[in-house]
Each structure stands twice: as structure tokens, then as C-alpha cells.
Amino acid sequence: MELRHLRYFVTLAEELHFGKAAERLHIAQPPLSQQIRQLEIELGFDLFHRTKRTVRLTEAGQVFLGEVQQILQQLQQAIQLGQTSSRGEVGQLIVGFVSSAAYNILPIILRNFRACTPAVKLELHEMTTDQQLEWLREGGIDIGFIRPPVEENIFNWETIFQESLMVALPETHLLANQFNIPLTSLGNESFILFPRKIAPGLYDLIISLCQQAGFSPHVAQEAIQMQTTVSLVAADMGIAIVPASLQNLQRTGVVYKNIQEATAKVALAMTWRKNETSPTLQRFLHTVRALRECF
């Protein structure tokens, strides 16, 4: 039994006329009659009562019609679901992100992706760069927004955003009223800094800037998340060099100041497993790339 036999049967059941059914199906009437008869033989019961003037369903044909219509409807739904899935419009995507991404590009990306693919379930995890790479290796997340570089060759990664660094100071600090802060003026300060393993690229950049200014930073307190760093600055535990987007995290007791010297920008990248074929992930990557020029 083939799917076309079922479609032939439903069309004839709707028309109850071999000529009209054949016309709808774009086939000749004799082949339609042959196909219906073959279906009845295969089923082992008659589907239609035939006379020279009329065609009507048998009782068994009525029951069979109801079931076949459900099957064809389910098949159409399955086809539509498969099509939307192949376009990445359904499913689930698990996204990791460093905390600072929430204050720059991530809201824009999520808003645009959800507008285009509302049926995709998004699961978000705020994580450090090293945690994201570990979860990517284990399949715990599908894509991460991290501080590059990514050295493992099992991942793809692309820089999508670059920003300047700024100095976060307690609002009572002696330098709080200056517009630009020379790095050389920070040599005797206590720093709030994260452990290097969390984001080696950003950590090394901060250390390098301090060393170029003639000092190695005295780390008074380590903090894993940027929000914690800013909170410790507000508590007058020290100062911090942070990505400029942290200005969007408004915290009483903290002021953000530009660095006087020209400094390299810090990058934010998206990373995912190589050879990943998920249509949903590919749709998400396309969304980010389309927005990259807006960042």
C-alpha cells in the first residue's frame, strides 16, 4: 500500500464520482478505478458500492475514511514540523554568556532571534569563559559568548563585538572627579580582579596595560563575576579595570572613567562546537552575524 492509494481513496470518497475524482487527481479514470480496486484487494474489504449511476461508501469505507483522514492530517503536520525544524524555527538552544555580555549585545541578539523564531525555547546560563568551554565540550550548552581567544581546535569562534576598557572607582575616590585616568596614577591602588583561568585573554590584557604603565597591580580581592567586582568597588574594597559596557550596570557608589592612554580593545566572541549541524544553531549564528554591523 502506498500513500498515493490513500489519497486516491480520500479524493474519490469526497467526490463519489470517478470522473470528477480523476480530474482532481490529474489522472485518467481507468487507472483510478484500477488503483482503488487494488487497494480493496489489499485491504480485504470493499470501500465503495458501485453501480452504473452511483458510487457510495460502504460502512467499512466510512470507518476507513475517518482513520485515513486523521493519518493524512498527521502526515501534513509532520511535514510542516519537519520543514520548520530544518529551518531552525523550532527546538531548543542552550546559550552560555559572560556576565558583561548582558550589558551590551546579548539583549539585542535575544530580542531579534525570538522575534524571528518564537517557537525556539531559549535556555540561558550566566557563566565564565572557562565554564562555557567546559560545558561546550560536554554538550551542556550549544553556543557561548566568551572572552577570546579560544585555543582548542574542537571549537569555532568569531569575534562579534569590541569595546574599550575603563576604570571603575569608588565615588569617594580622589580621582573620581577626573574625566580621564592615567594608568600611571593607579600604581599604588588595590585592584579587584578575577582569577586568570576564568578569562585568560582579558586578564592578560589588563596585566599588560598595568605593566606598560610601570607597575604590577596589587590584587586585594578576587571576584568571579563582573557584578561582584563592581559591588566590591562600591564597597571601597579597591578599583577595577572593566569593559566599558559595565557602565550600563548602574551601581550606587561607583563611577566609571576613561583611561587616558590608548589601549587595545577587549573582544567578545561567540563560540560553538565544530561540525555542529543543528539548524537552530545555524539560524542563531545567522541572526548574530546579521546584527554584527549594528554593534
Summary of the structure (lengths in Angstrom):
residues: 295
radius of gyration: 32.3
end to end distance: 56.7
largest distance: 105.7
contacts: 899
relative contact order: 0.15
helix: 47%
strand: 23%
